[in-house]
Amino acid sequence: MAKAPVRQRTLLSRELILDAAFRVVDADEANEITMSRLGNELGADPSAMYRHFRNKDELLLAMADVMLQESLGEYVEGAEPLENLRRMTWALRTSYLRRPGLARAVAWRFTGGEAEAASIRHMLRDMGALGYDEDQSIARVRALAEMTLGHISMTADALALPARAQIYELQMAQAYYTRPLQPLPAATESDPRGGHLKDGDQVFATMLEIFLAGLVAESRGTGAARRGSSSRRRGAAMAASRPVRGAAAKTPRSL
């Protein structure tokens, strides 16, 4: 009697599992991953994944950090801090929305990974170059990051809808944001996914440019206030160092 073939044991590592996880996600329009599908992709028992990742959540966060690494790889640093902030946020948006199903699960999460830390360091440096101190830079970088990731999540949610629902959402956006209110346009959108990406990019561009313009205006005002405060301090110091004249300068007579 012939023996059943012995399944060859696959030597796994975090890198090998992550590579396979992205192959599984990229092969699925919904960008969903399960440990069983991942095991099939690797030719290994799904339970073997838990030697390298404590659970599926840890795997998803590691995948999110890979997407952040991709965005850093596509980010091209310029000479101006404002342009760098613009490029960083667009690179992040582009990377996440390649896999909107995965973005829905992780866009709102901290990854705790090196790519996330590197992205934040870049943005803090550029925010500081605009004239903000450390605490101010931290607050503004977090606001910019959450604005970006929040809109990524909204766009990803829209892209996860059935095509018919996506078309309806696009129709409503076209009808509502007009004055006077227009009737729903005909449902002729042949590429609702492309339509939502285009629509989302236009909205995000408006949000981002208003935010960046606000940073510039605020930093100029803060700089002027600092210069004024510094001038007042220098003036007070100079006044205190001048010799006192007049009656107040006379030596009081002894009683």
C-alpha positions as CSV (number, residue, x, y, z in Angstrom):
1,M,0.0,0.0,0.0
2,A,1.5,3.3,-1.1
3,K,2.1,5.8,1.7
4,A,0.5,9.2,1.6
5,P,2.9,11.9,0.5
6,V,4.5,13.7,3.4
7,R,3.8,17.4,3.4
8,Q,7.1,19.3,3.2
9,R,7.6,21.6,6.2
10,T,7.9,25.2,5.3
11,L,10.4,27.3,7.2
12,L,8.6,30.4,8.1
13,S,9.7,33.9,9.1
14,R,8.0,37.2,9.7
15,E,9.2,38.4,6.3
16,L,8.0,35.3,4.5
17,I,4.6,35.5,6.1
18,L,4.2,39.2,5.3
19,D,5.1,38.6,1.7
20,A,2.5,35.9,1.4
21,A,-0.1,38.0,3.3
22,F,0.2,40.7,0.6
23,R,0.0,38.2,-2.2
24,V,-3.3,36.9,-0.6
25,V,-4.6,40.4,-0.1
26,D,-3.7,41.6,-3.6
27,A,-5.3,38.6,-5.2
28,D,-8.6,39.3,-3.5
29,E,-10.7,42.3,-4.6
30,A,-11.9,42.8,-1.1
31,N,-8.3,42.7,0.2
32,E,-9.3,40.3,3.0
33,I,-7.0,37.9,4.7
34,T,-7.6,34.8,6.8
35,M,-5.1,32.6,8.5
36,S,-6.4,29.6,6.6
37,R,-5.9,31.3,3.2
38,L,-2.5,32.4,4.4
39,G,-1.6,28.9,5.4
40,N,-2.6,27.6,1.9
41,E,-0.5,30.3,0.3
42,L,2.5,29.2,2.3
43,G,1.8,25.5,2.2
44,A,1.9,25.4,6.0
45,D,-0.5,24.8,8.9
46,P,-2.3,28.1,9.8
47,S,-1.4,27.6,13.4
48,A,2.3,28.0,12.5
49,M,1.7,31.7,11.9
50,Y,1.2,32.2,15.6
51,R,4.9,31.5,16.3
52,H,5.7,34.7,14.5
53,F,2.5,36.8,15.1
54,R,0.5,36.5,18.3
55,N,-2.7,37.0,16.5
56,K,-4.3,38.3,13.3
57,D,-4.4,41.8,14.7
58,E,-0.6,41.9,15.1
59,L,-0.3,40.6,11.5
60,L,-2.6,43.4,10.2
61,L,-0.6,46.1,12.0
62,A,2.6,44.7,10.6
63,M,1.1,44.9,7.1
64,A,0.0,48.5,7.8
65,D,3.7,49.3,8.6
66,V,4.7,47.8,5.3
67,M,2.2,50.1,3.5
68,L,3.8,53.0,5.4
69,Q,7.2,51.8,4.3
70,E,5.9,51.8,0.7
71,S,4.7,55.4,1.1
72,L,8.2,56.4,2.4
73,G,9.7,54.7,-0.6
74,E,7.5,56.8,-2.9
75,Y,8.1,60.0,-1.0
76,V,10.6,62.3,-2.7
77,E,11.9,65.0,-0.4
78,G,12.0,68.5,-1.7
79,A,13.6,71.7,-0.5
80,E,10.6,73.3,1.2
81,P,9.0,72.0,4.4
82,L,5.5,72.8,3.3
83,E,6.0,70.8,0.1
84,N,7.4,67.9,2.0
85,L,4.3,67.8,4.2
86,R,2.1,67.8,1.1
87,R,4.1,65.0,-0.6
88,M,4.2,62.9,2.6
89,T,0.4,63.0,3.0
90,W,-0.3,62.2,-0.7
91,A,2.2,59.3,-0.6
92,L,0.4,57.9,2.4
93,R,-3.0,58.2,0.8
94,T,-1.8,56.6,-2.4
95,S,-0.2,53.7,-0.7
96,Y,-3.2,52.9,1.6
97,L,-5.8,53.2,-1.1
98,R,-4.1,50.6,-3.3
99,R,-5.6,48.1,-0.9
100,P,-8.8,49.8,0.4
101,G,-10.1,46.7,2.0
102,L,-6.9,46.4,4.1
103,A,-6.9,50.2,4.7
104,R,-10.4,49.9,6.3
105,A,-9.0,47.6,8.9
106,V,-5.8,49.5,9.8
107,A,-5.9,53.2,8.6
108,W,-7.1,54.3,12.0
109,R,-4.5,52.2,14.0
110,F,-1.1,53.0,15.3
111,T,1.3,50.3,14.0
112,G,4.1,50.8,16.5
113,G,6.5,50.0,13.6
114,E,9.7,51.7,12.4
115,A,8.1,53.0,9.2
116,E,5.4,54.8,11.2
117,A,8.0,56.3,13.5
118,A,10.1,57.4,10.5
119,S,7.1,59.1,8.9
120,I,6.3,61.0,12.0
121,R,10.0,62.1,12.4
122,H,10.0,63.5,8.9
123,M,6.8,65.4,9.5
124,L,7.9,66.8,12.9
125,R,11.1,68.0,11.3
126,D,9.3,69.8,8.5
127,M,6.7,71.3,10.9
128,G,9.5,72.6,13.1
129,A,11.1,74.2,10.0
130,L,7.9,76.2,9.6
131,G,8.7,77.9,12.9
132,Y,6.7,75.8,15.5
133,D,8.3,74.6,18.7
134,E,8.3,70.9,19.7
135,D,4.9,70.8,21.4
136,Q,3.2,72.8,18.7
137,S,4.8,70.6,16.0
138,I,3.5,67.4,17.7
139,A,0.0,68.8,17.9
140,R,-0.1,69.9,14.3
141,V,1.5,66.8,12.9
142,R,-1.0,64.6,14.7
143,A,-3.9,66.8,13.4
144,L,-2.5,66.5,9.8
145,A,-2.0,62.7,10.1
146,E,-5.5,62.1,11.5
147,M,-7.1,64.3,8.9
148,T,-5.3,62.3,6.2
149,L,-6.0,58.9,7.7
150,G,-9.6,59.8,8.4
151,H,-10.3,60.7,4.8
152,I,-8.5,57.5,3.7
153,S,-10.9,55.5,5.9
154,M,-13.9,57.3,4.4
155,T,-12.8,56.7,0.9
156,A,-11.9,53.1,1.7
157,D,-15.4,52.5,3.1
158,A,-17.0,53.9,0.0
159,L,-14.8,51.6,-2.2
160,A,-16.0,48.6,-0.2
161,L,-19.6,49.2,-1.1
162,P,-21.3,47.2,-3.9
163,A,-21.0,49.0,-7.3
164,R,-24.7,50.0,-7.2
165,A,-24.3,51.7,-3.8
166,Q,-21.1,53.4,-4.9
167,I,-22.9,54.9,-7.8
168,Y,-25.7,56.1,-5.5
169,E,-23.1,57.8,-3.2
170,L,-21.5,59.6,-6.1
171,Q,-24.9,60.7,-7.4
172,M,-25.8,62.1,-3.9
173,A,-22.5,64.0,-3.7
174,Q,-23.2,65.6,-7.1
175,A,-26.7,66.5,-6.1
176,Y,-26.3,67.7,-2.5
177,Y,-23.3,70.0,-2.9
178,T,-24.9,72.4,-5.3
179,R,-27.1,75.4,-4.9
180,P,-30.0,75.1,-5.5
181,L,-30.3,71.4,-4.8
182,Q,-30.2,69.5,-8.0
183,P,-32.1,66.3,-8.8
184,L,-30.1,63.0,-8.8
185,P,-28.2,62.6,-12.1
186,A,-28.7,59.6,-14.2
187,A,-26.9,56.4,-13.0
188,T,-24.4,56.2,-15.8
189,E,-21.2,55.8,-13.9
190,S,-19.3,53.0,-15.6
191,D,-16.4,52.9,-13.1
192,P,-17.7,53.7,-9.7
193,R,-14.4,52.8,-8.0
194,G,-12.5,55.2,-10.3
195,G,-15.2,57.8,-9.7
196,H,-14.9,57.5,-5.9
197,L,-11.1,57.7,-6.1
198,K,-11.3,60.9,-8.2
199,D,-14.0,62.4,-6.1
200,G,-12.1,61.6,-2.9
201,D,-8.8,63.0,-4.2
202,Q,-10.5,66.3,-5.1
203,V,-12.0,66.6,-1.6
204,F,-8.8,65.6,0.1
205,A,-6.8,68.1,-2.0
206,T,-9.1,70.9,-0.8
207,M,-8.8,69.8,2.8
208,L,-5.1,69.5,2.7
209,E,-4.4,72.9,0.9
210,I,-6.6,74.7,3.4
211,F,-4.8,73.0,6.3
212,L,-1.4,73.9,4.8
213,A,-2.4,77.5,4.1
214,G,-3.5,77.7,7.8
215,L,-0.1,76.5,8.9
216,V,1.7,79.1,6.9
217,A,-0.6,81.9,8.1
218,E,-0.4,80.8,11.7
219,S,3.4,80.3,11.7
220,R,3.8,83.9,10.3
221,G,1.6,85.3,12.9
222,T,3.4,83.3,15.6
223,G,6.7,84.5,14.3
224,A,5.6,88.1,14.3
225,A,4.3,87.8,17.9
226,R,7.6,86.3,19.0
227,R,9.5,89.1,17.3
228,G,7.3,91.7,18.9
229,S,7.7,90.0,22.3
230,S,11.5,89.8,21.8
231,S,11.6,93.5,20.9
232,R,9.6,94.4,24.0
233,R,12.0,92.4,26.2
234,R,15.0,94.0,24.6
235,G,13.5,97.4,25.1
236,A,12.7,96.8,28.7
237,A,16.3,95.5,29.3
238,M,17.8,98.6,27.6
239,A,15.6,100.9,29.7
240,A,16.6,99.1,32.9
241,S,20.3,99.5,32.0
242,R,20.1,103.3,31.4
243,P,21.2,105.7,34.2
244,V,18.2,107.2,36.0
245,R,17.8,110.9,35.6
246,G,15.8,113.6,37.3
247,A,14.4,113.8,40.8
248,A,14.4,110.0,41.2
249,A,18.2,110.0,40.6
250,K,19.0,112.3,43.5
251,T,20.6,110.8,46.6
252,P,18.1,111.0,49.4
253,R,19.1,113.3,52.2
254,S,19.9,111.9,55.6
255,L,17.5,112.7,58.4
